[in-house]
Amino acid sequence: MRGGLWQLGQSITRRLAQADKKTIGRRCFASEADLKKTVLYDFHVVNGGKMVPFAGWSMPIQYKDSIMDSTINCRENGSLFDVSHMCGLSLKGKDTIPFLEQLVIADVAALAPGTGTLTVFTNEKGGAIDDSVVTKVTNDHIYLVVNAGCRDKDLAHIEEHMKFFKSKGGDVSWHIHDERSLLALQGPLAAPVLQYLTKDNLSQMYFGEFRILDINGAPCFLTRTGYTGEDGFEISVPSENAVDLAKAILEKSEGKVRLTGLGARDSLRLEAGLCLYGNDMEQHITPVEAGLTWAIGKRRRGEGGFLGAEVILKQIEEGPKIRRVGFISSGPPPRSHSEIQNSNGQSIGEITSGGFSPCLKKNIAMGYVKSGNHKAGTNVKIVIRGKSYDGAVTKMPFVPTKYYKP
């Protein structure tokens, strides 16, 4: 089992590195001093965090627990992640919604105040610049979080279009929340533990909903969402209050909620069938090909109006040429870029994420195949280090989600 855990850890470390090639450059040429640190950095180190470079930040990949144990504990009890490397920002102004709808596929206008949804920033060819959770705080205030590895290109993209929009008389401005930190509390104990720290009734807050409220004495942005498939929350907290909040959450859980790093976060999101940008979604992949057609609002499908709409709407009508699907496989865990073949040995696609599932105790993966080979139950061969192993297309998520919905 030690060998299997080592293999799992190595697989996840490689996968995280592949998700951000710029990070690889930093590993070769940058010193630890060049990496940015969240306000919880010292807290991670004191608690046994194994720090690694990721997206220009020094982040914990795991703590004293193995990645296997951390993954299972999140599903059985709970996990606390520091995700402060991600970028939160607010867009404000009476024209915020029409501005944002030029850049994303979501029907932002249709969101009720205090609710959000997953969306995708697209380019002129319909490819994904980044995925993001976008929340309508009010009709003139939108809050969103973008991925750390995409921060620079996302902000440049938004700023470029904002300047043009404002030059035409549009009313929109932005604020990047570098003064705040972001914690993700996930798992079945997330709500009962967090309830100890706020007077607001969390049982009346459902998946995708957003509130501004006091938590542990600090004004927080709270979204009932996450990246694990479990019930949970993302908490944007003033940075000066972040360490105290982390300590309070761990204390109130009586040791059942544990600090958890990027390694288990990656295995959890893979079990939940969620994309990792840079692996499962990139600028040449459209939301339709990525299996995110559901995120394109009905009105947006009719009206378009976002970058790449012509390409995307044509794919919805005619069907995409490739599709993201899940796999169960034998042999070694599949790796990113492993070739996928049909039963006749013809190449039909490649793996984008894969590994050993700590919860299912079997190999799982996702990747892209040519349309016609995407139906659940389709037998395939997955080529790993020159050898072919049996696999089958499988519905995702691999582990059932437990989002808190009415």
GIFENZI-V357854 format. One record per residue. N is the residue number from 0. RES is the residue in three letters. D_LAST is the distance of its C-alpha to the last C-alpha in Angstrom with 2 decimals. Layout:
N&RES&D_LAST  N&RES&D_LAST
This chain:
0&MET&40.53  1&ARG&41.84  2&GLY&42.91  3&GLY&39.50  4&LEU&37.79  5&TRP&40.45  6&GLN&39.90  7&LEU&36.14  8&GLY&36.82  9&GLN&39.45  10&SER&37.26  11&ILE&34.46  12&THR&37.09  13&ARG&38.66  14&ARG&35.42  15&LEU&34.52  16&ALA&38.06  17&GLN&37.94  18&ALA&34.90  19&ASP&37.16  20&LYS&40.82  21&LYS&41.77  22&THR&40.77  23&ILE&43.25  24&GLY&45.91  25&ARG&45.14  26&ARG&45.45  27&CYS&48.90  28&PHE&50.20  29&ALA&48.17  30&SER&48.56  31&GLU&45.89  32&ALA&46.96  33&ASP&45.89  34&LEU&42.25  35&LYS&39.82  36&LYS&38.21  37&THR&35.01  38&VAL&35.47  39&LEU&34.26  40&TYR&37.07  41&ASP&39.28  42&PHE&36.36  43&HIS&35.65  44&VAL&39.35  45&VAL&39.76  46&ASN&36.89  47&GLY&38.47  48&GLY&36.73  49&LYS&38.61  50&MET&38.78  51&VAL&39.18  52&PRO&39.55  53&PHE&36.50  54&ALA&36.34  55&GLY&39.09  56&TRP&37.47  57&SER&38.32  58&MET&35.11  59&PRO&34.52  60&ILE&34.18  61&GLN&33.86  62&TYR&34.85  63&LYS&36.67  64&ASP&34.20  65&SER&34.66  66&ILE&32.17  67&MET&31.48  68&ASP&30.70  69&SER&28.62  70&THR&26.40  71&ILE&25.89  72&ASN&25.38  73&CYS&22.52  74&ARG&20.65  75&GLU&21.79  76&ASN&21.74  77&GLY&21.42  78&SER&23.38  79&LEU&24.46  80&PHE&25.78  81&ASP&28.05  82&VAL&27.24  83&SER&29.38  84&HIS&31.46  85&MET&28.81  86&CYS&29.40  87&GLY&27.17  88&LEU&28.37  89&SER&27.71  90&LEU&28.96  91&LYS&29.88  92&GLY&31.69  93&LYS&31.32  94&ASP&31.74  95&THR&29.36  96&ILE&26.95  97&PRO&29.78  98&PHE&31.43  99&LEU&28.53  100&GLU&27.83  101&GLN&31.37  102&LEU&30.52  103&VAL&27.03  104&ILE&25.39  105&ALA&22.07  106&ASP&21.59  107&VAL&21.47  108&ALA&22.34  109&ALA&19.25  110&LEU&16.90  111&ALA&15.69  112&PRO&17.35  113&GLY&15.54  114&THR&13.84  115&GLY&15.50  116&THR&16.12  117&LEU&18.62  118&THR&21.92  119&VAL&25.55  120&PHE&28.78  121&THR&31.33  122&ASN&35.11  123&GLU&37.53  124&LYS&37.55  125&GLY&33.77  126&GLY&33.62  127&ALA&31.03  128&ILE&32.34  129&ASP&29.23  130&ASP&25.48  131&SER&23.45  132&VAL&20.11  133&VAL&20.60  134&THR&18.82  135&LYS&19.65  136&VAL&20.37  137&THR&22.17  138&ASN&23.98  139&ASP&26.96  140&HIS&25.50  141&ILE&23.96  142&TYR&23.34  143&LEU&23.61  144&VAL&24.62  145&VAL&27.18  146&ASN&28.66  147&ALA&31.65  148&GLY&33.96  149&CYS&33.32  150&ARG&33.63  151&ASP&37.19  152&LYS&36.89  153&ASP&33.53  154&LEU&34.93  155&ALA&38.19  156&HIS&36.44  157&ILE&34.36  158&GLU&37.44  159&GLU&39.70  160&HIS&37.54  161&MET&36.88  162&LYS&40.66  163&PHE&41.26  164&PHE&38.46  165&LYS&39.85  166&SER&43.37  167&LYS&42.39  168&GLY&41.23  169&GLY&37.51  170&ASP&35.91  171&VAL&33.93  172&SER&34.48  173&TRP&32.89  174&HIS&32.71  175&ILE&32.40  176&HIS&30.82  177&ASP&33.53  178&GLU&33.53  179&ARG&30.13  180&SER&29.07  181&LEU&25.84  182&LEU&24.35  183&ALA&21.57  184&LEU&20.07  185&GLN&18.42  186&GLY&17.66  187&PRO&16.15  188&LEU&18.16  189&ALA&17.17  190&ALA&14.81  191&PRO&17.10  192&VAL&20.16  193&LEU&19.21  194&GLN&18.21  195&TYR&21.93  196&LEU&22.95  197&THR&21.10  198&LYS&20.83  199&ASP&17.57  200&ASN&14.55  201&LEU&12.56  202&SER&9.84  203&GLN&8.88  204&MET&9.15  205&TYR&6.78  206&PHE&8.62  207&GLY&11.35  208&GLU&11.59  209&PHE&15.07  210&ARG&16.95  211&ILE&20.62  212&LEU&21.16  213&ASP&23.68  214&ILE&23.36  215&ASN&26.38  216&GLY&28.43  217&ALA&27.88  218&PRO&26.16  219&CYS&23.54  220&PHE&21.32  221&LEU&18.02  222&THR&15.70  223&ARG&12.74  224&THR&14.27  225&GLY&17.20  226&TYR&19.71  227&THR&19.43  228&GLY&16.46  229&GLU&15.27  230&ASP&12.68  231&GLY&14.73  232&PHE&16.17  233&GLU&19.14  234&ILE&21.23  235&SER&24.03  236&VAL&26.52  237&PRO&30.09  238&SER&32.35  239&GLU&34.43  240&ASN&31.49  241&ALA&30.15  242&VAL&32.29  243&ASP&31.64  244&LEU&27.86  245&ALA&28.21  246&LYS&30.50  247&ALA&28.25  248&ILE&25.24  249&LEU&27.59  250&GLU&29.23  251&LYS&26.15  252&SER&25.05  253&GLU&28.52  254&GLY&29.25  255&LYS&26.25  256&VAL&24.77  257&ARG&27.60  258&LEU&28.88  259&THR&28.37  260&GLY&30.28  261&LEU&30.23  262&GLY&31.32  263&ALA&28.27  264&ARG&26.05  265&ASP&27.72  266&SER&27.45  267&LEU&23.74  268&ARG&23.01  269&LEU&25.38  270&GLU&23.62  271&ALA&20.35  272&GLY&22.41  273&LEU&22.20  274&CYS&25.27  275&LEU&27.79  276&TYR&29.59  277&GLY&33.29  278&ASN&32.82  279&ASP&30.26  280&MET&30.31  281&GLU&33.42  282&GLN&35.20  283&HIS&36.53  284&ILE&33.18  285&THR&31.10  286&PRO&27.30  287&VAL&27.86  288&GLU&29.99  289&ALA&27.49  290&GLY&24.77  291&LEU&22.81  292&THR&23.45  293&TRP&19.72  294&ALA&19.93  295&ILE&22.57  296&GLY&21.17  297&LYS&22.51  298&ARG&24.68  299&ARG&26.04  300&ARG&27.05  301&GLY&28.99  302&GLU&30.50  303&GLY&30.81  304&GLY&32.26  305&PHE&31.36  306&LEU&33.88  307&GLY&34.61  308&ALA&32.76  309&GLU&35.68  310&VAL&35.52  311&ILE&31.76  312&LEU&31.55  313&LYS&34.53  314&GLN&32.84  315&ILE&29.81  316&GLU&32.34  317&GLU&34.75  318&GLY&32.76  319&PRO&33.37  320&LYS&36.35  321&ILE&34.50  322&ARG&30.99  323&ARG&29.10  324&VAL&28.42  325&GLY&27.98  326&PHE&30.74  327&ILE&31.64  328&SER&35.32  329&SER&38.27  330&GLY&40.89  331&PRO&40.34  332&PRO&36.99  333&PRO&37.04  334&ARG&37.76  335&SER&37.06  336&HIS&39.54  337&SER&40.25  338&GLU&41.43  339&ILE&39.60  340&GLN&41.95  341&ASN&41.70  342&SER&43.54  343&ASN&46.73  344&GLY&46.68  345&GLN&45.87  346&SER&43.80  347&ILE&40.46  348&GLY&38.57  349&GLU&37.86  350&ILE&35.43  351&THR&33.70  352&SER&31.97  353&GLY&32.63  354&GLY&33.07  355&PHE&32.72  356&SER&29.22  357&PRO&29.32  358&CYS&26.43  359&LEU&27.61  360&LYS&31.30  361&LYS&32.21  362&ASN&32.93  363&ILE&30.22  364&ALA&30.72  365&MET&29.73  366&GLY&32.19  367&TYR&33.40  368&VAL&35.30  369&LYS&37.06  370&SER&35.12  371&GLY&36.05  372&ASN&35.66  373&HIS&31.90  374&LYS&30.70  375&ALA&29.17  376&GLY&32.01  377&THR&34.72  378&ASN&37.29  379&VAL&38.61  380&LYS&40.98  381&ILE&40.13  382&VAL&43.24  383&ILE&43.39  384&ARG&46.69  385&GLY&48.59  386&LYS&47.35  387&SER&44.98  388&TYR&42.23  389&ASP&40.10  390&GLY&36.52  391&ALA&33.95  392&VAL&31.27  393&THR&27.86  394&LYS&24.30  395&MET&22.19  396&PRO&20.34  397&PHE&22.86  398&VAL&20.56  399&PRO&17.02  400&THR&14.43  401&LYS&11.99  402&TYR&9.77  403&TYR&6.97  404&LYS&3.82  405&PRO&0.00
